[in-house]
Amino acid sequence: MRIKDLLRPEAIELGAAAADKEAAIDELIALHGKIGDLNDPAGFKEAILKRESESTTAIGEGIAVPHAKTNTVKEPGLAAMTVPDGVDYDAPDGMPSNLFFMIAVPEGAGDAHLEILSHLMMMLMDPDFSNALRNAESPESFLDIITKQEAEKFPEEPPQEEKPAAEETTVAAATEAAPEPEKKTGYRILAVTACPNGIAHTFMAAEALERAGEEMGLPVKVETNGAGGIKNALTPEEIAACDGIVVAADKAVETDRFDGKPVVKVEVSAGINRPKELIAEIADGKAPIWHAKSKDSDAAAETSGQKESGWRKVYQQLMSGVSHMLPFVIGGGLLIAIAFLIDTIFCQIHGVQPGQDFGSMLAASRWFKDIGNLAFDFMLPILAGFIAFAIGDLPALAVGVVGGYMAKIGSTWAEPAGNAAGISAGFIGALIAGFAAGYVVKLLELAFRKMPKSMDGLKPMLLYPLCGIALIGVIMCTIDPLMILINEGFATFLTFLNAKHLSVLLGFILAAMMASDMGGPINKAAYLFGTGMLTAAVGYTGAAQTMCYEIMAAVMIGGMVPPLSLALATTFFPWKFTKQERKTGPTLYVMGLSFVTEGAIPFAASDPGRVLPSVMVGSGVAGALSMLFHCTLRAPHGGIFVIATVGHWYFYLLALVIGAFAGMGMLFLTKKNQTTRAEIKKEKAEAKAAKAAAGTSK
């Protein structure tokens, strides 16, 4: 298979005009549409934009290679385009991009296709080749230039001819008489390249490093971690003999094998744009020594010469705990929601008023609620355990889990005799326990670092758990009594907000946070606060407990509004959106009602300055109204499917509708037109005619 099997003349456009980055993407997707290799163009665009949000696929020197590996692709394919005036594609060198290749790869694509695509990426690193493509006079000549270059750089292996028996004997004798000279396997410089998709940048960085090494007289061997797996793997002998290793990667790669060697660790784009500088850093002895025990984040910062901010580290550690905790929150919460749904149906059928045991009125509902509560019991230990794990690695996990469990059940040593109730530190206490446990283990590592090497095996199995759990016990017994004062004060504060109707402001802020970055740190902070209040509610009574449930309701409604606002906008004024966005619009209704805020990300990515403020206003309005109407929610997830667990559900739906239309109104005021109403009418008429023609042909 060759590149010409993936790139056809009808998918090549020369001398195109594109106003901006999105227009270039739309044009390339349309070229893919001509060859029919996509089964969902809108979904493919979403995957392309997602890849662009991770880092630009422009590599500089006027070249951009947008790509995605997704199940929205029917079969592997290429589209190519030249744009003489160039497009601002956020290239690292700041120059406009004028040569584009868009790569479409289905999930599970064979290695053969991926290898052919890697050939193209490597060839693009040759300036003469890329300039020849820019100056091509026709799609056919464009493809011919690629075919000739590929045949020259990657010649196909000729078929082996059968040798006569006598000739084979002669060859064998000659081989025995003259043994093969020993192959040189030593490389002064080694490298590893990897990018999230493993389709384009991985191989371009590899080619750039190899080419730079040749020019500098320093042969470089590059291991590629592409979509087809690891190729050209570095051997232990090569690693031991080399002067150092360049790791140009945007995803995790195996680095423990480089322990004790000089390592330069940078993003994959640096391997493409400044390969000579990276090689020189090792050749000149300026690269720092890599230590396998270092955490990847610390080592990456150390070897790239850039210190990662303290807040960024704290956020990553917190998110490690949150991501492991969420399945317990969602699974347990939905089981509890089912319990409430069963009792809701029972009460409606039999005309019974819900009592104090609502959610446990029947054997079935009690079973769901008990299992859900058991899942909730793991939330705080898992949260604390994996925060600690992110800081102190495996030895800190047990210490963090114990600290989180103590935060949940509380300590009883300070309680009056005969009182078995512990003072629970709750959600905030679990956060403190996680960070404390991680740094306790870090301190223990320092304290025991001078012990004899013969005792190294005892440290993670005996000393760290023994001393760490004892120390976290002391810390939590100190924190628990303090946390009860904080919790009581917070309960009083919530009651005050409720009495003074200031809860409306809180609802607006939390809901707007949910819409601000759609799955990012601000969104997660608001959701974390809501689920924390849901957990804390069991420790409160009266107005404070109700307020906790109201907070969760405001948080969820804030996450439902953004997709709904955009869905409504694409329905009522489609001329403000691109063709692909209009096709995606109807799916956002389902996503919004299901509390999947991320459905709005492609729209926000294409126009953040207008989309984000608009949906934040809509979410804020919905959250404020939810608080104003005293709507409550006892489930952490589920959207419209847990409406039976919502207190004052009719007002909750009203708040949702008002908020969604408020966001839609803001979009109407702020979004620029992408086409005209006449074009929309023409498009609808053509679609209707095509549908009628299809019906007639049947």
C-alpha positions in Angstrom: 0.0 0.0 0.0 1.2 3.5 -0.9 0.1 7.1 -0.1 -1.7 7.3 -3.4 -4.1 4.6 -2.1 -5.2 6.9 0.7 -5.1 10.3 -1.1 -7.2 10.8 -4.2 -7.2 13.8 -6.6 -10.8 14.7 -5.7 -9.7 15.1 -2.1 -7.0 17.7 -3.1 -7.8 21.4 -3.4 -5.1 23.8 -4.7 -5.3 27.6 -4.2 -8.1 27.4 -1.6 -9.2 30.4 0.4 -9.9 30.1 4.1 -10.7 33.0 6.4 -9.6 31.3 9.7 -8.7 28.1 11.3 -12.2 26.7 11.6 -12.9 27.5 7.9 -9.8 25.6 6.9 -11.0 22.6 9.0 -14.5 22.7 7.5 -13.0 22.8 4.0 -10.8 19.8 4.6 -13.7 17.9 6.1 -15.7 18.7 3.0 -12.9 17.2 0.9 -13.1 14.0 3.0 -16.8 14.0 2.3 -16.1 13.9 -1.5 -14.3 10.5 -1.1 -16.9 9.2 1.4 -14.4 8.0 4.2 -16.4 9.6 7.0 -19.6 8.2 8.5 -20.2 11.2 10.8 -18.6 14.4 9.6 -19.9 16.4 12.6 -18.5 13.8 15.0 -15.2 13.8 13.1 -15.0 17.6 13.4 -15.6 17.3 17.1 -12.7 14.9 17.3 -10.5 17.2 15.3 -11.3 20.2 17.6 -10.7 18.0 20.6 -7.2 17.2 19.3 -6.6 20.9 18.5 -7.6 21.8 22.1 -4.8 19.6 23.4 -2.2 21.4 21.2 -2.1 22.9 17.8 -1.4 20.5 14.9 0.4 23.2 13.0 4.1 22.4 13.1 5.6 25.6 11.6 7.2 26.2 8.3 3.7 26.7 6.8 2.6 23.1 7.5 -0.5 22.0 9.4 -1.6 18.4 9.9 -5.0 18.2 11.6 -5.8 14.6 12.4 -8.0 12.4 14.5 -8.5 8.7 15.2 -12.1 8.1 15.9 -15.0 5.7 15.2 -16.7 8.5 13.1 -14.2 7.5 10.3 -15.3 4.7 8.0 -11.9 4.0 6.4 -8.5 5.6 6.5 -8.1 8.6 4.3 -6.3 11.8 3.5 -7.3 15.3 2.3 -4.9 17.9 1.2 -5.2 21.7 0.5 -2.9 24.6 -0.3 -4.0 28.1 0.8 -1.7 30.7 -0.9 -2.7 33.5 1.5 -2.2 31.3 4.5 -4.3 30.8 7.6 -3.5 31.7 11.2 -3.4 28.1 12.7 -1.6 28.9 16.0 1.7 27.6 14.6 4.6 27.6 17.1 6.7 29.9 14.8 3.8 32.4 14.5 3.7 32.0 10.7 0.5 31.3 8.7 -0.1 27.8 7.5 -0.5 27.3 3.7 0.0 23.5 3.2 -2.6 21.3 4.9 -3.0 17.5 5.2 -6.0 16.2 7.2 -5.7 12.6 8.3 -8.8 10.5 9.2 -8.1 7.2 10.9 -10.8 4.8 12.2 -10.5 3.2 15.6 -8.7 -0.1 15.2 -7.0 0.8 11.9 -4.4 -1.7 10.8 -0.7 -1.0 11.2 -0.2 -0.9 7.4 -2.3 2.3 7.1 -0.6 3.9 10.0 2.8 3.2 8.6 1.9 4.7 5.3 0.7 7.9 7.0 4.0 8.0 9.0 5.8 8.0 5.6 4.0 11.2 4.6 4.8 12.9 7.9 8.5 12.1 7.5 8.5 13.4 3.9 6.9 16.7 4.9 10.0 17.5 7.0 11.9 18.0 3.7 11.5 21.7 2.7 12.1 21.0 -1.0 9.3 18.4 -1.0 6.8 20.6 0.8 7.6 23.6 -1.5 7.1 21.4 -4.6 3.6 20.5 -3.2 2.8 24.2 -2.7 3.7 24.9 -6.3 1.9 22.0 -7.9 -0.3 23.0 -10.8 -3.0 20.3 -10.5 -4.2 17.7 -8.0 -2.8 15.0 -10.3 0.7 16.6 -10.3 0.4 17.2 -6.5 -0.2 13.4 -6.0 2.5 12.6 -8.5 5.1 14.5 -6.5 4.1 12.6 -3.4 4.3 9.2 -5.2 7.7 9.9 -6.6 9.1 11.1 -3.3 7.7 8.1 -1.5 9.1 5.6 -4.0 12.5 7.3 -3.6 12.5 7.5 0.2 10.6 4.3 1.0 11.3 1.9 -1.9 9.3 -1.3 -1.9 11.2 -4.5 -1.2 11.7 -6.4 -4.5 10.4 -9.9 -4.6 13.0 -12.5 -3.7 14.1 -14.6 -6.8 14.5 -18.3 -6.3 18.2 -19.2 -6.6 19.4 -22.5 -8.1 20.5 -25.1 -5.6 24.2 -24.8 -6.8 24.1 -21.0 -6.4 22.6 -21.4 -2.9 25.5 -23.7 -2.0 28.0 -21.2 -3.3 26.4 -18.4 -1.3 26.3 -20.5 1.8 30.0 -21.4 1.4 31.0 -17.8 0.9 29.0 -16.9 4.0 30.9 -19.4 6.0 34.2 -18.4 4.6 33.7 -14.6 5.2 31.7 -14.0 8.4 29.5 -10.8 8.5 31.3 -7.8 9.9 30.0 -6.9 13.4 27.2 -4.3 13.2 27.7 -1.1 15.2 24.8 -0.7 17.5 26.1 2.3 19.5 24.3 5.6 19.2 25.5 8.7 21.0 22.0 10.1 21.1 18.7 8.2 21.5 15.2 9.7 21.4 11.6 8.7 22.1 8.7 10.6 20.4 5.0 10.3 21.2 1.9 12.4 20.8 -1.7 11.7 22.0 -3.0 10.3 18.7 0.3 8.9 17.5 -0.4 9.6 13.9 1.4 12.8 12.8 3.6 14.6 15.3 5.2 11.4 16.6 6.8 10.6 13.2 7.5 14.2 12.2 9.5 14.7 15.4 11.3 11.4 14.8 12.3 12.5 11.2 13.4 15.9 12.4 15.6 14.5 15.1 17.2 11.9 12.8 17.8 14.5 10.1 19.3 17.0 12.6 21.6 14.2 14.0 22.9 13.4 10.5 23.7 17.1 9.8 25.5 17.4 13.2 27.5 14.2 12.7 25.7 12.6 15.7 23.6 9.6 14.6 20.3 9.5 16.4 18.1 6.4 16.9 14.4 7.3 17.6 11.8 5.1 19.2 8.3 6.1 18.0 5.3 5.5 20.3 2.6 5.8 17.6 -0.9 4.6 17.1 0.5 1.3 15.8 2.5 0.7 18.9 6.2 1.1 19.7 8.5 0.9 16.7 12.3 0.9 16.6 12.4 0.2 20.3 15.5 1.2 22.2 17.5 -1.7 23.6 19.1 -1.8 27.1 22.5 -2.0 25.4 21.9 1.1 23.4 20.6 3.0 26.4 23.6 1.9 28.5 26.1 3.1 25.8 24.5 6.4 24.7 25.4 9.9 25.9 21.7 10.8 26.6 18.1 10.6 25.6 15.7 13.1 24.1 12.1 12.4 25.2 9.8 14.5 23.0 6.4 13.4 24.1 2.9 14.7 24.9 1.8 11.5 26.6 3.3 9.2 29.2 6.2 7.0 28.0 8.3 4.4 29.9 11.2 6.4 31.4 12.4 4.3 34.3 14.7 2.5 31.9 16.7 5.8 31.6 17.6 5.9 35.3 21.0 7.6 35.7 21.3 8.8 32.1 21.1 12.5 31.0 17.6 13.1 29.7 16.0 16.1 28.0 12.2 15.9 28.3 10.1 18.3 26.2 6.8 18.4 24.3 6.7 16.7 20.9 6.5 20.0 19.0 9.9 20.9 20.4 11.3 17.7 18.7 9.9 19.0 15.4 10.9 22.7 15.7 14.3 22.7 17.6 15.8 19.2 17.2 19.4 20.5 16.9 19.1 22.5 20.1 17.9 19.3 22.0 20.7 17.1 20.6 23.3 19.8 21.4 22.0 20.0 25.0 23.0 16.3 25.5 26.1 16.4 23.4 27.4 19.4 25.4 26.7 17.7 28.7 24.0 20.2 29.8 21.2 17.7 30.2 20.2 16.8 33.8 20.4 13.3 35.1 17.1 11.3 35.2 16.2 9.5 38.4 13.5 6.8 38.0 12.0 7.4 41.4 11.0 11.0 40.4 7.4 11.6 39.7 6.8 12.2 36.0 5.5 15.7 36.5 8.5 16.7 38.6 11.0 15.1 36.3 9.4 16.6 33.2 9.7 20.1 34.8 13.3 19.4 35.9 14.5 18.1 32.5 12.8 20.7 30.4 14.2 23.5 32.6 10.7 24.8 33.5 9.3 24.5 37.0 5.7 23.5 37.2 3.6 25.9 39.3 2.7 24.8 42.8 -1.0 25.3 42.2 -0.9 23.2 39.0 0.6 20.3 41.0 -2.0 20.7 43.8 -4.7 20.7 41.1 -3.4 17.5 39.5 -3.2 15.8 42.9 -6.7 16.9 43.8 -8.1 15.7 40.4 -6.4 12.3 40.9 -8.5 11.8 44.0 -11.7 13.3 42.4 -11.5 11.1 39.3 -11.2 7.9 41.4 -14.0 9.1 43.7 -16.5 10.0 41.0 -17.6 6.4 40.1 -18.6 5.9 43.8 -20.5 9.2 43.8 -22.3 8.6 40.5 -22.9 4.8 41.0 -24.0 5.2 44.6 -26.0 8.4 43.9 -27.9 6.8 41.1 -28.8 3.8 43.2 -30.1 6.1 45.8 -32.0 8.0 43.1 -33.6 4.7 42.1 -34.7 4.1 45.7 -36.3 7.5 45.7 -38.0 6.9 42.4 -39.5 3.6 43.6 -40.9 5.3 46.7 -42.1 8.2 44.6 -44.1 5.9 42.4 -45.4 4.0 45.5 -46.6 7.2 47.1 -48.3 8.4 44.0 -50.1 5.1 43.4 -51.3 4.7 47.0 -51.8 8.4 47.8 -49.3 8.2 50.7 -47.3 11.2 51.9 -43.5 10.6 52.0 -42.3 10.3 55.6 -39.0 10.3 57.4 -38.1 7.0 55.8 -38.7 8.2 52.3 -36.3 6.2 50.1 -36.6 3.1 52.3 -40.3 2.7 52.5 -40.3 -0.7 50.6 -37.9 -3.6 50.7 -36.8 -2.8 47.1 -36.1 0.8 47.7 -34.4 0.0 50.9 -32.1 -2.4 49.1 -31.1 0.2 46.5 -30.6 2.9 49.1 -28.5 0.7 51.3 -26.2 -0.3 48.4 -26.0 3.3 47.3 -25.1 4.4 50.8 -22.3 1.7 51.0 -20.9 3.2 47.8 -21.0 6.6 49.4 -19.1 5.2 52.4 -16.1 4.7 50.1 -16.1 8.2 48.7 -14.0 10.0 51.3 -11.4 7.2 51.8 -10.9 6.8 48.0 -10.7 10.6 47.6 -8.0 10.9 50.3 -6.2 7.8 49.3 -5.7 8.8 45.7 -4.7 12.3 46.5 -2.0 10.8 48.7 -1.1 8.4 46.0 -0.6 11.2 43.5 1.9 12.8 46.0 3.7 9.9 47.6 3.1 7.1 45.2 2.0 3.6 46.3 3.3 3.7 49.9 1.0 6.7 50.5 -2.2 5.0 49.3 -2.9 3.1 52.5 -2.1 6.1 54.7 -4.5 8.3 52.7 -7.3 5.7 52.8 -7.0 5.4 56.5 -7.0 9.2 56.9 -10.1 9.5 54.6 -11.9 6.9 56.6 -11.1 8.7 59.8 -12.5 11.9 58.2 -15.7 10.0 57.5 -16.4 8.2 60.8 -14.6 10.7 63.0 -12.5 10.1 66.1 -14.1 9.2 69.5 -11.1 9.7 71.8 -12.1 13.3 72.6 -15.8 12.5 73.2 -17.3 12.2 76.6 -17.3 8.7 78.1 -20.1 6.6 76.9 -20.7 8.7 73.7 -19.8 6.4 70.8 -20.5 9.1 68.2 -17.4 10.3 66.5 -16.6 13.9 65.4 -16.6 13.6 61.6 -14.3 15.9 59.7 -16.4 15.3 56.6 -15.5 16.3 53.0 -13.0 19.0 53.9 -11.3 16.7 56.4 -10.8 14.1 53.7 -9.1 16.6 51.5 -6.8 17.6 54.3 -6.2 13.9 55.1 -5.2 13.1 51.5 -2.6 15.9 51.2 -1.3 15.3 54.7 -0.9 11.6 54.1 1.0 12.2 50.8 3.5 14.6 52.4 3.8 12.5 55.6 5.1 9.6 53.4 7.4 12.1 51.6 8.9 13.1 54.9 9.3 9.5 55.9 11.2 8.8 52.7 13.6 11.6 53.7 13.8 10.4 57.3 14.7 6.8 56.3 17.0 7.7 53.3 20.2 6.9 55.3 19.2 3.5 56.4 21.3 0.5 55.1 20.4 -0.6 51.5 19.7 -4.0 52.8 16.6 -2.6 54.5 15.2 -1.0 51.3 12.6 -3.8 51.0 11.2 -3.1 54.4 10.5 0.6 53.8 7.4 0.3 51.5 6.1 -2.9 53.1 6.6 -2.1 56.8 8.1 1.3 57.8 6.0 3.6 55.6 2.6 2.0 56.4 3.4 1.6 60.1 4.7 5.1 60.8 2.5 6.7 58.2 -0.8 5.3 59.5 0.2 6.1 63.1 1.1 9.7 62.1 -2.1 10.3 60.0 -4.1 9.0 63.0 -2.5 11.7 65.2 -3.2 14.3 62.6 -6.9 13.3 62.1 -7.5 13.1 65.8 -6.3 16.7 65.9 -8.3 17.8 62.9 -11.6 16.1 63.7 -12.5 18.3 66.8 -11.6 21.4 64.8 -13.7 20.4 61.8 -16.8 20.1 63.9 -16.5 23.8 64.7 -16.1 24.6 61.0 -19.0 22.4 60.1 -21.3 24.0 62.7 -20.2 27.4 61.5 -20.9 26.5 57.9 -24.3 25.1 58.8 -25.1 28.4 60.6 -23.9 30.3 57.5 -26.1 28.2 55.2 -29.1 28.8 57.4 -28.4 32.5 57.4 -28.2 32.6 53.6 -31.4 30.7 53.4 -33.2 33.1 55.8 -31.9 36.2 54.0 -32.5 34.9 50.5 -28.8 35.3 49.7 -28.8 31.7 48.6 -29.9 33.0 45.1 -26.5 34.6 44.6 -24.8 31.4 45.7 -26.9 29.4 43.1 -26.0 31.9 40.4 -22.3 31.6 41.0 -22.2 27.8 41.3 -24.2 27.3 38.2 -22.2 29.8 36.2 -19.0 28.0 37.3 -20.4 24.7 35.8 -20.7 26.4 32.4 -17.4 28.3 32.5 -15.0 25.6 31.3 -17.3 22.5 30.8 -15.3 19.8 32.5 -12.3 21.9 33.3 -11.0 22.9 36.8 -13.7 25.5 37.5 -16.5 23.2 36.5 -15.0 20.4 38.7 -14.6 22.7 41.6 -18.3 23.6 41.5 -19.3 20.0 41.1 -17.0 18.9 43.9 -18.6 21.5 46.2 -22.1 20.2 45.2 -21.3 16.5 45.9 -19.5 17.5 49.1 -22.7 19.2 50.3 -24.7 16.1 49.3 -22.4 14.0 51.5 -22.4 16.6 54.3 -26.2 16.8 54.3 -26.6 13.6 56.4 -24.9 15.4 59.3 -27.3 18.3 59.3 -31.0 18.8 60.0 -33.6 21.3 59.2 -32.8 24.3 57.0 -29.0 23.5 56.8 -29.7 20.0 55.4 -32.3 21.4 52.9 -29.7 24.0 51.8 -27.2 21.2 51.0 -29.7 19.6 48.7 -30.6 22.9 47.1 -26.9 23.5 46.3 -26.7 20.1 44.5 -29.8 21.1 42.5 -28.3 24.4 41.4 -25.0 22.7 40.4 -26.7 20.1 38.2 -29.0 22.6 36.5 -25.9 24.7 35.7 -24.4 21.8 33.9 -27.5 21.1 31.9 -28.1 24.5 30.5 -25.1 25.0 28.1 -25.9 22.2 25.6 -29.6 23.1 25.8 -28.9 26.8 25.1 -26.8 25.9 22.0 -29.3 23.3 20.8 -32.1 25.9 21.0 -29.9 28.5 19.3 -29.1 26.2 16.3 -32.8 25.5 16.0 -34.2 29.1 16.2 -31.4 31.0 14.4 -29.3 28.5 12.5 -27.7 31.2 10.3 -25.3 32.1 13.3 -23.7 28.6 13.1 -21.7 26.7 10.5 -23.2 23.8 8.6 -21.4 21.2 10.7 -22.6 23.0 13.9 -26.2 23.0 12.7 -26.0 19.2 12.1 -24.7 18.7 15.6 -27.4 20.9 17.2 -30.1 18.3 17.7 -27.8 15.9 19.6 -27.2 18.6 22.2 -30.8 18.3 23.4 -30.1 14.8 24.6 -26.8 15.7 26.1 -28.2 18.7 28.0 -31.1 16.7 29.5 -28.6 14.0 30.5 -26.3 16.5 32.3 -23.5 16.0 29.8 -22.1 19.6 29.7 -19.2 18.5 27.5 -21.5 18.3 24.5 -21.1 22.1 24.2 -17.3 22.0 24.0 -16.9 22.1 20.1 -19.1 25.2 20.0 -17.1 26.9 22.8 -13.8 25.9 21.2 -14.7 27.5 18.0 -15.9 30.8 19.5 -15.0 31.0 23.2 -15.3 34.7 23.6 -19.0 34.7 22.7 -20.2 31.2 23.6 -18.8 30.9 27.1 -20.2 34.2 28.5 -23.6 33.4 27.0 -24.0 30.0 28.5 -22.6 31.2 31.8 -25.4 33.7 32.0 -28.0 31.1 31.1 -26.6 28.7 33.7 -26.4 31.4 36.3 -30.0 32.4 35.8 -31.1 28.8 36.1 -29.1 28.2 39.2 -30.5 31.4 40.9 -34.1 30.4 40.0 -33.5 26.9 41.3 -32.4 28.4 44.7 -35.2 30.9 44.6 -37.8 28.1 44.2 -36.1 26.0 46.9 -35.6 23.1 44.5 -33.7 20.2 46.1 -31.8 17.2 44.6 -30.6 14.1 46.4 -28.7 12.5 43.5 -25.3 13.7 42.2 -26.0 13.0 38.5 -28.6 11.9 36.0 -30.2 15.1 34.7 -33.8 14.7 33.7 -33.8 11.0 34.5 -33.6 11.7 38.3 -36.4 14.3 38.2 -38.4 12.2 40.6 -35.8 12.9 43.3 -36.1 16.7 42.8 -38.0 18.7 45.3 -40.4 21.2 43.6 -39.6 19.5 40.3 -42.1 21.6 38.3 -40.3 24.8 39.4 -37.0 23.0 38.6 -38.1 22.4 35.0 -39.3 26.0 34.8 -35.9 27.2 35.9 -34.2 24.9 33.4 -36.3 26.2 30.5 -35.8 29.9 31.5 -32.1 29.4 31.9 -31.7 27.6 28.6 -33.7 30.4 26.8 -31.6 33.1 28.6 -28.5 31.5 27.3 -30.0 31.2 23.8 -30.9 34.9 23.9 -27.3 35.8 24.8 -26.1 33.8 21.9 -28.4 35.6 19.6 -27.1 38.9 20.8 -23.4 38.0 20.7 -22.8 35.4 17.9 -21.8 36.6 14.5 -23.7 35.3 11.4 -22.0 32.4 9.6 -24.3 32.5 6.7 -27.6 34.2 5.5 -31.2 33.3 6.1 -31.6 32.8 2.4 -28.8 30.3 2.3 -30.5 28.4 5.2 -33.8 28.3 3.3 -32.0 27.1 0.2 -30.3 24.4 2.1 -33.5 23.2 3.7 -35.2 23.2 0.3 -32.4 21.1 -1.2 -32.5 18.7 1.7 -36.3 18.4 1.3 -36.0 17.8 -2.5 -33.3 15.2 -2.0 -35.4 13.4 0.6 -38.4 13.5 -1.8 -36.2 12.2 -4.7 -35.0 9.3 -2.5 -38.5 8.4 -1.6 -39.5 8.4 -5.2 -36.6 6.2 -6.2 -37.7 3.6 -3.7 
